[in-house]
Amino acid sequence: MAGEAGAGAAEGKGAEAVDALVIGSGPAGLMAAEVLARAGRSVVLAEGKPSVGRKFLMAGKSGLNLTKDEDAGAFVSAYGGAAAWLAPMLAEMGPETVKNWAEGLGQPVFTGSSGRVFPVAMKASPLLRAWIRRVGAEVRTGWRWLGRDGANWVFATAQGERALAPRVVVLALGGASWARLGSDGAWAGLLVEHGVEIAPFRPANMGFVVAWSVHMHPVFGLPVKGVALRDGGGRWHRGEFVVSARGVEGGGIYAVAADVRDGASLIVDLLPDLPMDEVARRIVARPGKRTLAQHLEKALKLDPVKRALLQEFGRPLPEGMALARLLKGLEIRHAGPRPMDEAISTAGGVTRGAVDDGLMLRALPGVFVAGEMLDWEAPTGGYLITGCLATGLWAGRHAAMWGR
């Protein structure tokens, strides 16, 4: 590959010449930096925060779900509209490769009953420390990217503004949620200035706002277990979620969050292990002296939080088959997603059309993009970290060939 115009064909006045520059130290950036270094490139890894991998470490607080051990076709399909685009990258770094990668860093993994894969240590810090030692890049923390000045890439640092003139660049600046950890989406405007197409950011893997009645207050903080939620295509996803003062959130909600965000109703089956006819039969068999609330508890094993949800969204409760239908498809009425900065991840970012097959920006030759900066989304369950690792690997490989 030849040509270096976009990344900095010539060193600007006062700029430090570097071979390869990676901006962002999350999973995508670290993977790209390691691949570039292994290919013999001299790499500078710039991170705006005082330490690397902050969002990665936050993910580790819930066990660090690295990937999902499932059939390749099912795994790729979780990426929805971006599945065809990401498929070649996920073929290079899918669940098996991610497991081997973690174990190569001295972190054995295990697969839970749901197929989710975690480090045995159940945290991110040991893996991150080992990975940073292996990456082989010069890490510069507290270097916040301000934009480009001709061929130079300008940063705010503790020593004032500094400029670098790199031969090749990989951008891995994250999405637009969890700004305090470094993913604030501020980079979008900087790229738009150079003609890069950016899809608007939207929250992904987020909770929904619910204006509860006072009758729900006693169940705030309680988990809703053993339920299924319906996505926009009519498929049901087993999971659980939490009722909070702000609304509903948790893994079960995240599985359908994108469809609900885009207009689908938030529908929950409170009794996924019982067919509709059996639910109706048990409802009709209520003894005359038993109240309906007592009967729902005894005959259908509805716990207090499920009964509260039923009353909240189903009053006045019908009888017989109508009540069975309600229990098997209760609509949770909500007021939209929680704020984007609370979301686990975001949709939107650099569009598919803005990059070539190697994830290089068409408007900026020699500049590659990876991770959540790209316009793809996936549910929680290991898909997010795997997607970042896979795109980081892909961008790093193609960047390593640039200018040689």
Sequence and secondary structure as in RCSB ss.txt:
>XXXX:A:sequence
MAGEAGAGAAEGKGAEAVDALVIGSGPAGLMAAEVLARAGRSVVLAEGKPSVGRKFLMAGKSGLNLTKDEDAGAF
VSAYGGAAAWLAPMLAEMGPETVKNWAEGLGQPVFTGSSGRVFPVAMKASPLLRAWIRRVGAEVRTGWRWLGRDG
ANWVFATAQGERALAPRVVVLALGGASWARLGSDGAWAGLLVEHGVEIAPFRPANMGFVVAWSVHMHPVFGLPVK
GVALRDGGGRWHRGEFVVSARGVEGGGIYAVAADVRDGASLIVDLLPDLPMDEVARRIVARPGKRTLAQHLEKAL
KLDPVKRALLQEFGRPLPEGMALARLLKGLEIRHAGPRPMDEAISTAGGVTRGAVDDGLMLRALPGVFVAGEMLD
WEAPTGGYLITGCLATGLWAGRHAAMWGR
>XXXX:A:secstr
    HHHHSS  TT EEEEEEEE  SHHHHHHHHHHHHTT  EEEEESSSSS HHHHHHHTTT   EE S HHHH
HHTTGGGHHHHHHHHHHSSHHHHHHHHHHTT  EEE TTSEEEETT SSHHHHHHHHHHH  EEEET EEEEEET
TEEEEEETTEEEEEEEEEEEE    SS GGGT   THHHHHHTTT  EEEEEEES  EE    GGGGGGTT EEE
EEEEE TTS EEEEEEEEETTEEESHHHHTTHHHHHTT   EEES TTS HHHHHHHHHT  TTS HHHHHHHHH
   HHHHHHHHHHH S   HHHHHHHHHSEE     B  GGGSSEEEEEE GGGB TTSBBTTSTTEEE GGGBS
    SSSHHHHHHHHHHHHHHHHHHHTT 
